[in-house]
Amino acid sequence: MSTTLTERPAPAAAPRESVAPKRRTRVFALAEARWAAAATVAFLIALPLQLTGAPAWAWAPMYATAYVTGGWEPGWAGLQALREKTLDVDLLMIVAAIGAASIGQVMDGALLIVIFATSGALEALATARTQDSVRGLLDLAPTTATRLLDDGGEETVATEALVVGDTILIRPGERVGADGRVLDGASEVDQATITGEPLPVAKQAGDEVFAGTLNGTGALRVKVERDASDSVIARIVAMVEEASETKAPTQLFIEKVEQRYSLGMVFATLAVFLVPLASGAAVTGSLLRAMTFMIVASPCAVVLATMPPLLSAIANAGRHGVLVKSAVVMERLGQVDAVALDKTGTLTEGTPRVTDIRPLAGSGLSEEELLTLAASAEHPSEHPLARAVVDAARQRGLDLPIAEDFASAPGIGVTATVGGDTIAVGAPARLLDGAADARSARATAVAEELENSGRTAVLVERDGLPVGVLGIADRLRPDAAATVTALAALTGNAPMLVTGDNPRAAARLAAEVGITDVRAGLLPQDKVTAVQEQEKAGRKVLVLGDGVNDAPALAAAHTGIAMGRAGSDLALETADAVIVRDELATVPKVVALSRAARRLVVQNLVIASVFISGLVIWDLAATLPLPLGVLGHEGSTVIVGLNGLRLLREVAWKRAGTEGAE
């Protein structure tokens, strides 16, 4: 009796405690978002009323509402900064908005207020979401554990109450409650959250386990070796928070000179007003000249010189599946000169697949017959290796006989009766158990060959005799090698591989993609150390990863990019950018696009400086009519804005791809 394999049985429900509850700050739970929304609504009501010729009493109160709701927080923050003898650019923008309103440019001032309020709300939301993910990471570790007593009994205690030396019981399907070492039992533990390894790791007496990792089908007795506050998962949280707090404040290029420019503009405006007044000039004329000066010298064109290129680059990247979280990030991407890449889920797909099917001489089996036996026996299993074998059979359209008498032994493999034969599938070393016959020797040689090439070897036995070996490995992304080459060309330095996987598998993959600097077997703190070494050498490092174990390095790096499809919540929130479609080739393209945006910023700053200088000289040396000053100021703003929008075009992305390939 057989069945055509078309779908897998639904997996068993995971234990309730194995799923970390979502913690997500609602947008309007933030005061900044509420004030920004109120300002935006008021502006959108007032604008059409004004443009359609409605009387001032209809739209003026709405503009006033936009000024108050959107401007009071940045204004108050600016005044507080002023008390610390710091002139904040937000305060300058509020003053400029009020100044614009005082000379009749009410709509322009309100728009400026709305833009600043919205920007502040987005920044607050990004900060809150990152904090949500960091706190949620602690939920990976269970809140309770089963502690074994000296008299043979057991009790349920809070994991925080566990102390070094306690013995805990980890049942099948439970998450490990504390860092420790296995005293007794055998199982396979999924520790991808800590090391990033794509496959569960066999654990037996003497092996180390980590809090928050997921136990497989066996039971383990574990001796606690670290307090809850010192577990690896807790240290990941601490490292992310520390890196986020100590990372140098990020600023746009123009913000680096905002203090001097702001102070200079304030003093210059006062001088333009007071000097003629002291010479006997009329108050009205002096005030008008000073207000004209403030308008033409205001940093609007300079701000727009910076923002449109960066925002256009963000929009273009977004259309192609790259979410860049801010203009600051887009600017920083173009500065990177070194790259550190994670392996599993980043350079690889993160899913094990059958790569080799090796029937043994004398077995009388073809590749498809060997795969059919293995897949039939593995079909009832939910182990990742079993899924890989069954998926391989599905892809070949094989008909699988029904397996009977299925049994699974943790750390060894599975057995089942298929077509009247007893089929065993599992670890070669465990199934062979030192057998010295010729067929076992051939099976051992094939398994060693596969393992030396970075595969996981799976032995298939029929009625106690080895009949073949399967090789299983995580599959390399098709664009991985081209991406590594492009990043090396862009940065001038060969990328570095940082992974928690074993050195043999890491070396094999690195050789395939052309990476020579390989750091394998790393815990999260080791990845941070590797990044910090590069930073201390004067390099600006781009880290590309996807897992919880990558989050500290993503936070510590100059810029971090996360793979979006399979990325953990913590990695996605910690990273500065996210590859939404998991297309690795977009990474060098977005770096090249950032560099193009930075070039446009420089062009725009030159244009804005020429306009501002000309208008200021005109106003000081002669009499610049206010309407002409406003026209010149707005004209320069439009020019730099349109120049920056060039990066919205599809050709800009194509050119970035060409630059990344050079």
C-alpha positions in Angstrom: 0.0 0.0 0.0 1.4 3.4 -0.9 0.5 7.0 -0.9 1.6 9.9 -3.1 3.3 12.5 -0.9 1.5 15.8 -1.4 1.5 17.3 2.0 2.9 16.8 5.5 0.9 16.2 8.6 0.4 19.3 10.7 3.0 19.6 13.4 2.1 19.1 17.0 1.2 22.3 18.8 4.1 23.8 20.6 3.9 24.1 24.4 2.4 27.3 25.5 5.5 28.6 27.2 7.6 28.1 24.1 6.1 31.0 22.3 7.2 34.5 23.5 4.2 36.9 23.7 4.4 39.9 21.5 5.1 43.2 23.2 4.4 46.1 20.7 3.8 49.7 21.6 0.8 51.2 19.9 1.5 54.2 17.7 -1.0 56.5 19.5 0.2 55.3 22.9 3.0 57.8 22.3 2.4 61.5 23.1 4.6 62.5 20.2 2.4 60.6 17.8 -0.8 62.1 19.2 0.5 65.7 18.9 1.9 65.1 15.4 -1.4 63.6 14.3 -3.3 66.6 15.7 -1.0 69.1 14.0 -1.3 67.2 10.7 -5.1 67.1 10.8 -5.4 70.8 11.6 -3.0 71.6 8.7 -4.9 69.4 6.2 -8.2 71.1 7.2 -6.7 74.7 6.9 -4.8 74.3 3.7 -7.8 73.6 1.3 -9.9 76.3 3.0 -7.1 78.9 2.4 -6.5 77.7 -1.2 -10.2 77.9 -2.1 -10.4 81.5 -0.8 -12.3 81.0 2.4 -12.2 83.9 4.9 -9.3 84.0 7.3 -11.5 83.3 10.3 -12.2 79.8 8.8 -8.7 78.7 8.4 -6.5 80.8 10.7 -7.6 79.0 13.9 -6.7 75.6 12.3 -3.3 76.9 11.4 -2.9 78.2 15.0 -3.9 74.7 16.2 -1.2 73.1 14.0 1.4 75.6 15.4 0.5 74.9 19.0 0.0 71.1 18.9 3.0 70.4 16.6 5.3 73.0 18.0 5.0 73.1 21.7 7.1 70.0 22.4 10.1 70.8 20.2 9.8 74.4 21.3 9.9 73.4 25.0 12.8 71.0 24.3 14.6 73.8 22.5 14.1 76.2 25.5 15.4 73.5 27.9 18.4 73.1 25.6 18.9 76.8 25.6 19.1 76.7 29.4 22.0 74.4 28.9 23.6 77.0 26.6 22.8 74.9 23.5 20.8 76.3 20.6 18.7 73.4 19.2 17.8 73.5 15.5 14.2 72.6 16.5 13.9 75.9 18.3 15.4 77.7 15.4 12.7 76.1 13.1 10.0 77.1 15.5 11.3 80.7 15.5 11.5 80.6 11.7 7.9 79.3 11.5 6.7 82.0 13.8 8.7 84.6 11.8 7.1 83.3 8.6 3.7 83.7 10.1 4.5 87.2 11.3 5.1 88.4 7.7 2.1 86.6 6.2 3.7 83.2 5.3 1.4 81.3 7.7 1.0 78.2 5.6 4.8 77.8 5.1 5.4 78.0 8.8 2.7 75.5 9.6 4.1 73.0 7.1 7.5 73.3 8.7 5.9 72.6 12.1 4.1 69.5 10.8 7.3 68.1 9.2 9.2 68.5 12.4 6.4 67.0 14.6 6.1 64.0 12.3 9.8 63.4 12.3 9.9 63.5 16.1 7.0 61.0 16.3 8.6 58.6 14.0 11.8 58.7 16.0 9.9 58.1 19.2 8.1 55.1 17.7 11.3 53.5 16.4 12.8 53.8 19.9 9.8 52.3 21.6 9.6 49.4 19.2 13.3 48.6 19.7 12.7 48.6 23.5 9.7 46.3 23.0 11.8 43.7 21.2 14.6 43.8 23.8 12.1 43.3 26.6 10.3 40.5 24.5 13.6 38.6 24.2 13.5 37.9 27.9 10.2 36.1 27.3 12.1 33.4 25.3 13.3 32.0 28.6 10.5 30.2 30.5 9.2 31.8 33.7 9.2 28.5 35.6 11.3 25.4 35.7 11.1 21.9 37.3 13.7 21.6 40.0 14.7 18.1 41.2 14.9 17.6 45.0 17.4 15.5 46.9 14.7 13.0 48.0 13.8 12.3 44.4 10.8 14.6 44.2 10.4 17.6 42.1 8.9 21.1 42.4 8.0 23.9 40.1 9.9 27.1 40.8 10.4 30.5 39.1 13.5 30.5 37.0 14.8 33.5 38.9 14.8 31.4 42.0 17.3 28.9 40.5 20.8 29.0 41.9 24.1 27.6 40.7 24.2 23.9 41.6 20.4 23.2 41.2 19.3 20.3 39.1 16.4 20.9 36.7 14.4 18.6 34.5 13.8 19.6 30.9 10.9 17.6 29.4 10.4 17.1 25.6 9.2 20.2 23.9 10.1 22.5 26.8 12.4 25.5 26.7 15.6 25.2 28.8 15.1 27.3 32.0 18.8 28.1 32.8 22.3 27.9 31.4 23.8 24.6 32.6 25.4 21.2 31.7 23.6 18.0 31.0 23.9 15.4 33.8 21.8 12.7 32.3 19.6 12.0 29.2 19.9 12.5 25.5 18.0 14.9 23.2 18.4 17.3 20.4 18.2 21.0 21.3 17.3 23.8 18.9 19.7 26.6 19.9 19.4 28.8 16.8 18.4 31.8 19.0 21.9 31.6 20.6 24.3 30.3 18.0 22.4 30.5 14.8 23.0 26.9 13.9 20.4 25.8 11.4 19.9 22.2 12.8 19.2 21.0 16.4 22.3 19.9 18.2 22.5 16.5 19.9 23.0 16.8 23.6 24.0 14.2 26.1 25.8 14.0 29.5 28.5 16.6 29.7 27.2 19.0 27.0 26.3 22.6 27.7 22.8 24.0 27.2 21.5 27.6 27.2 18.4 29.2 28.7 15.7 29.9 26.1 16.7 27.1 23.7 14.1 24.5 22.7 14.4 20.9 23.8 13.5 18.1 21.3 12.0 14.7 22.0 14.2 13.5 24.8 14.3 14.4 28.5 17.4 16.0 30.1 18.6 16.5 33.6 20.6 19.7 33.7 22.8 21.2 36.5 22.5 25.0 36.6 25.8 26.7 36.1 24.8 30.4 35.8 22.3 32.6 37.6 19.4 33.9 35.5 20.9 37.4 35.4 24.1 36.0 33.9 22.6 33.6 31.3 23.6 34.0 27.7 20.1 35.2 26.7 20.2 37.9 29.5 23.7 39.0 28.3 22.3 39.4 24.7 19.7 41.8 26.1 22.3 43.7 28.1 24.7 43.9 25.1 21.9 45.2 22.8 20.9 47.9 25.3 24.5 48.8 26.0 25.4 49.1 22.4 22.3 51.2 21.7 23.1 53.6 24.5 26.9 53.9 23.8 26.7 54.0 20.0 27.9 57.4 18.9 25.0 59.8 18.3 24.1 59.7 14.6 23.6 63.0 12.9 23.0 64.1 9.3 25.8 66.0 7.7 24.0 69.3 8.0 23.2 68.8 11.6 26.9 68.7 12.4 27.1 72.5 11.7 23.7 73.4 13.0 24.9 75.0 16.2 27.3 77.4 14.6 24.8 78.2 11.8 22.0 78.7 14.2 23.9 81.0 16.5 25.3 82.9 13.6 21.9 83.4 12.0 20.3 84.6 15.3 23.1 87.1 16.0 23.2 88.3 12.4 19.4 88.9 12.4 19.6 90.9 15.6 22.5 92.9 14.1 20.6 93.6 10.9 17.7 94.9 13.1 19.7 96.8 15.8 22.5 98.4 13.9 20.3 100.5 11.5 18.1 101.3 14.4 21.0 102.7 16.4 21.9 104.8 13.4 18.4 106.4 13.5 16.6 104.3 11.0 12.9 103.7 11.3 11.8 100.7 13.4 9.5 99.4 10.6 12.2 99.5 8.0 14.8 97.9 10.2 12.3 95.2 11.2 11.4 94.5 7.6 15.0 94.3 6.6 15.8 91.9 9.5 12.8 89.7 8.7 13.8 89.6 5.1 17.3 88.6 6.2 16.0 85.9 8.4 13.9 84.5 5.6 16.7 84.5 3.0 19.3 83.2 5.5 17.0 80.6 7.0 18.3 77.0 6.6 15.2 75.7 4.7 17.2 75.3 1.4 20.1 73.8 3.3 17.8 71.3 5.1 16.1 70.5 1.7 19.6 70.1 0.2 20.1 67.2 2.5 16.7 65.5 2.9 15.2 65.0 -0.6 18.2 63.0 -1.9 18.2 60.8 1.2 14.4 60.4 1.3 14.3 59.7 -2.4 17.0 57.0 -2.0 14.9 55.6 0.9 11.8 55.5 -1.3 13.7 53.9 -4.2 15.2 51.3 -2.0 11.8 50.6 -0.5 10.3 49.9 -3.9 13.0 47.2 -4.4 12.5 45.5 -1.0 14.9 47.3 1.3 13.5 49.2 4.3 15.9 51.9 5.4 14.6 53.2 8.7 15.8 56.8 8.5 17.7 59.4 6.5 20.5 59.1 9.0 20.8 55.4 8.2 20.8 56.1 4.4 23.6 58.5 4.8 25.6 56.1 7.0 25.3 53.2 4.6 27.5 55.1 2.1 30.2 55.4 4.7 30.9 51.7 5.3 34.3 50.3 4.4 34.1 46.9 6.0 31.4 44.2 6.1 30.7 41.3 8.5 28.3 38.6 7.3 26.4 36.0 9.3 26.1 32.5 7.8 22.8 30.8 8.6 19.8 32.6 7.2 21.9 35.3 5.7 24.4 33.8 3.2 22.3 30.6 3.3 18.6 30.1 3.2 18.5 28.8 6.8 16.6 25.6 5.8 18.4 22.2 5.6 18.1 20.4 2.3 19.3 17.0 0.9 22.4 17.6 -1.2 23.7 14.1 -1.6 22.1 10.7 -2.0 24.7 7.9 -1.8 23.5 4.2 -2.2 26.2 1.8 -1.0 27.7 -0.7 -3.3 25.9 -4.0 -2.9 22.7 -2.5 -1.6 21.0 -2.9 -4.9 19.2 0.5 -4.5 19.1 3.4 -6.8 19.2 7.0 -5.5 15.4 7.3 -5.7 14.8 3.9 -4.0 17.2 4.9 -1.2 15.4 8.3 -0.8 12.0 6.6 -0.8 13.0 4.3 2.1 14.4 7.1 4.1 11.5 9.5 3.5 8.9 6.8 4.3 10.6 6.1 7.6 11.0 9.8 8.4 7.5 10.9 7.3 5.9 10.8 10.8 8.8 12.7 12.3 8.9 16.5 12.8 12.7 16.7 13.2 14.3 19.3 10.8 16.4 16.6 9.2 13.4 14.5 8.6 11.6 17.4 7.0 14.5 17.9 4.7 14.4 14.2 3.6 10.7 14.2 3.1 10.8 17.5 1.2 13.4 16.0 -1.2 11.1 13.1 -1.9 8.2 15.5 -2.5 10.3 17.5 -5.0 11.0 14.3 -7.0 7.3 13.3 -6.9 8.0 9.9 -5.2 5.3 7.6 -4.0 6.0 6.6 -0.4 4.9 3.4 1.3 3.1 3.8 4.6 5.4 3.5 7.6 4.4 1.3 10.5 5.7 0.8 14.0 7.4 4.2 13.9 9.7 5.0 16.9 12.1 7.8 17.5 15.3 7.7 19.7 16.6 11.1 20.7 20.1 11.7 19.4 20.1 8.5 17.4 17.3 8.5 14.8 14.1 6.8 13.8 13.0 3.3 13.0 9.9 2.1 11.1 8.6 -0.8 9.1 8.4 0.0 5.4 7.2 -2.7 3.0 7.9 -5.4 5.5 11.5 -4.3 6.1 12.8 -2.5 9.2 14.3 0.8 8.2 16.5 2.9 10.5 17.5 6.4 9.7 19.9 8.4 11.9 23.4 9.4 13.0 26.0 7.0 11.5 28.2 6.8 14.6 25.2 5.8 16.8 23.6 3.4 14.3 26.9 1.6 13.4 28.2 1.6 17.0 31.7 0.4 16.1 30.6 -2.3 13.6 33.6 -3.5 11.6 32.2 -5.4 8.6 32.9 -4.3 5.1 29.6 -2.6 4.4 29.8 -0.6 7.7 33.3 0.4 6.8 32.1 1.7 3.4 29.2 3.6 5.1 31.6 5.1 7.6 33.9 6.3 4.8 31.1 7.9 2.9 29.8 9.6 6.0 33.2 11.0 6.8 33.6 12.3 3.3 30.3 14.1 3.5 31.0 15.5 6.9 34.4 16.7 5.8 32.7 18.7 3.1 30.5 20.4 5.6 27.4 18.2 5.2 25.4 16.4 8.0 25.6 12.7 7.2 22.5 10.5 7.7 22.8 6.8 7.5 20.0 4.5 6.2 19.8 0.9 7.3 17.5 -1.9 6.1 17.1 -4.9 8.4 20.2 -3.9 10.3 22.5 -3.5 7.3 23.7 -0.1 5.9 22.3 0.6 2.5 23.1 4.2 1.9 24.1 7.7 3.3 22.3 11.0 2.7 24.1 14.3 2.9 22.1 17.3 4.3 23.2 20.9 4.3 21.9 24.4 4.5 21.6 25.7 0.9 23.6 28.8 -0.2 21.6 31.7 -1.5 22.0 31.9 -5.3 23.2 35.5 -5.1 25.6 35.0 -2.2 28.9 34.8 -4.1 28.0 37.8 -6.3 27.0 39.9 -3.3 30.3 39.1 -1.5 32.2 40.2 -4.6 30.2 43.4 -5.0 30.6 44.3 -1.4 34.4 43.8 -1.5 34.6 46.0 -4.6 32.5 48.8 -3.0 34.3 48.8 0.4 37.8 48.0 -0.8 38.0 45.2 1.9 37.0 41.5 1.7 34.0 40.8 3.9 34.3 38.8 7.1 32.2 35.7 8.0 31.0 35.7 11.7 28.9 32.6 12.6 28.0 30.5 15.6 28.1 27.4 13.3 30.9 24.9 13.5 34.3 25.8 11.8 34.1 23.0 9.2 30.7 24.1 7.8 31.7 27.7 8.0 34.9 27.1 6.1 33.1 25.1 3.3 30.6 27.9 2.8 33.3 30.6 2.9 35.2 28.9 0.2 32.1 28.8 -2.0 31.5 32.5 -1.8 35.1 33.7 -1.7 35.5 34.7 1.9 38.9 34.1 3.5 38.4 35.8 6.9 36.3 33.2 8.8 35.3 33.5 12.5 33.3 30.4 13.5 31.8 28.9 16.7 31.0 32.4 18.0 28.6 33.3 20.7 26.8 36.7 20.5 29.4 38.5 22.6 32.1 37.1 20.3 30.5 38.6 17.3 30.4 42.0 19.0 34.1 41.6 19.8 34.9 40.9 16.2 33.0 44.0 15.1 34.6 46.2 17.7 38.0 45.0 16.6 37.3 46.3 13.2 35.9 49.6 14.5 39.0 50.1 16.7 41.1 49.7 13.5 39.2 52.7 12.1 36.8 50.9 9.9 33.0 51.6 9.7 31.5 48.1 9.7 28.3 47.0 8.1 26.9 43.9 9.8 24.4 41.7 7.9 22.5 39.1 10.0 19.1 37.7 10.8 18.9 36.0 14.3 18.6 36.9 17.9 22.3 36.0 18.2 23.1 38.7 15.6 21.3 41.5 17.4 24.2 42.7 19.6 26.5 42.9 16.6 23.8 44.7 14.6 23.5 47.2 17.4 27.2 47.7 17.9 28.1 48.1 14.3 28.3 51.4 12.4 25.3 50.2 10.4 23.3 46.9 10.7 21.1 45.3 8.1 18.7 42.4 8.9 17.2 39.7 6.6 13.5 40.3 6.8 11.7 37.1 5.9 13.1 34.8 8.6 14.7 37.5 10.8 13.9 37.5 14.5 11.9 40.4 15.9 14.9 41.6 17.9 17.2 41.6 14.9 14.6 43.4 12.7 14.1 46.2 15.3 17.7 46.5 16.2 18.9 46.7 12.6 19.1 50.1 10.8 17.7 48.6 7.6 15.8 45.4 6.6 16.0 43.3 3.4 12.2 42.7 3.2 12.3 40.2 0.3 15.5 38.4 1.4 17.3 39.3 -1.8 20.9 39.5 -0.8 22.0 41.2 -4.0 20.1 44.4 -2.9 22.7 45.0 -0.2 25.5 46.3 -2.4 22.9 48.2 -4.4 21.6 50.1 -1.4 25.1 50.9 -0.3 25.8 52.3 -3.8 22.5 54.2 -3.8 23.5 55.8 -0.5 26.8 57.0 -2.0 24.9 58.5 -4.9 22.6 60.3 -2.4 25.6 61.7 -0.6 27.0 63.1 -3.8 23.7 64.8 -4.5 23.7 66.3 -1.0 27.0 67.9 -1.7 25.7 69.3 -5.0 22.6 70.7 -3.3 24.6 72.3 -0.5 26.7 74.2 -3.1 23.5 75.4 -4.9 21.9 76.4 -1.6 25.0 78.2 -0.4 25.3 80.2 -3.6 21.6 81.3 -3.4 21.8 82.2 0.3 25.0 84.1 0.0 23.7 86.1 -3.0 20.5 87.0 -1.4 22.1 87.9 2.0 24.7 90.2 0.3 21.9 91.8 -1.7 19.9 92.5 1.5 22.9 93.9 3.3 24.5 95.9 0.5 21.2 97.3 -1.0 17.5 97.0 -0.5 16.1 93.5 -1.2 12.4 93.7 -1.6 10.7 91.2 0.7 8.7 89.4 -2.1 11.8 89.1 -4.2 13.7 87.7 -1.2 10.9 85.2 -0.6 10.9 84.3 -4.3 14.7 83.7 -4.3 14.6 81.7 -1.1 11.7 79.6 -2.3 13.3 79.2 -5.8 16.5 77.8 -4.3 14.4 75.5 -2.2 12.6 74.2 -5.2 15.8 73.7 -7.2 17.6 71.7 -4.6 14.4 69.7 -3.9 13.9 68.8 -7.5 17.6 67.9 -7.8 17.3 65.6 -4.9 14.2 63.9 -6.3 16.3 62.5 -9.2 17.1 59.4 -7.0 13.4 58.4 -7.2 13.9 57.3 -10.8 14.3 53.6 -11.7 17.5 54.4 -13.5 19.1 55.4 -10.2 18.6 51.9 -8.8 20.0 50.4 -12.0 23.1 52.6 -11.8 23.6 51.6 -8.2 23.5 47.9 -9.3 26.2 48.7 -11.9 28.3 50.4 -9.4 27.9 47.5 -6.9 29.0 45.1 -9.7 32.2 47.0 -10.5 
